[in-house]
């Protein structure tokens, strides 16, 4: 059984042909980052742009911290530094990562673990779990010839988007780093960031992946996929309660369904 069922493909309008690299959601709005300028663009749940927020520097990766109600972001030029941003995207702290891999060129993804109140930092060939004071808790090595693109913590599991031999994969791992399930994803949609949301619809709890991707490495899209953890006997830690606004949106013709070749491996 496939772990993903594709719901929609939404093209994202970009001012001045900018590209996006990171995506966060604060339970109300989506925020997309670009390494090409000092701004973060704000979108509603239908991915209509609401405005552009000026920042003191350009950010590459970003995630939302539900506990502190803040954002954590990285700059493409810094491999051992994380910036803490308040709800207005002002820098309020700078976190230096102890024992960051010295051979890494940049951070490719950041994800917040609401169960442990820690951060996960993904580099191309490794993933590290750190505390909020920068101490390295553990190192997760990436398999040989595999390159990380994004990481998502969905306690007690984590998800990686990676490439291997010119193919793109989405993998689910347990807390010990053991592979639970992996599926292939079309490489023409290069995934930059992945988020998870849950919502009760018709008395049923449903889960969705929202993936920021670029078609042919140029045109940005958000891909919505339904995720079925029950089919894999996965029980997720509930970081949130209630129903997200996202589950009640009515985005009309902007969303279109399409087929994803997500073959089981």
Number of C-alpha atoms within 10 A of each C-alpha: 9 16 21 22 17 18 17 17 20 19 18 20 15 13 10 6 10 16 21 26 23 28 27 24 22 15 15 11 16 20 22 23 24 21 21 13 16 15 19 24 19 20 19 17 18 16 20 14 17 12 12 15 13 15 16 11 13 20 25 26 29 29 24 23 22 17 12 10 11 18 23 25 27 29 21 16 14 13 21 21 18 23 19 19 21 15 12 11 18 15 17 10 12 16 17 17 20 15 14 20 16 8 9 14 14 18 27 26 30 27 28 25 22 19 14 10 14 17 23 23 26 24 26 20 20 18 24 20 20 21 16 15 12 20 15 17 14 11 16 13 13 17 11 8 9 18 19 23 24 27 27 25 23 24 19 18 21 21 23 23 26 23 21 13 8 7 13 23 23 22 18 21 18 16 11 10 13 10 14 14 16 20 18 20 21 14 17 13 21 24 28 23 29 27 21 18 19 21 20 14 11 7 7 8 11 16 16 20 21 18 24 26 27 23 15 11 14 14 18 25 21 24 24 23 21 19 19 18 14 10 10 11 8 13 12 12 12 12 13 13 9 8 15 15 13 16 16 11 11 11 12 8 7 14 18 12 13 10 10 14 13 19 14 12 9
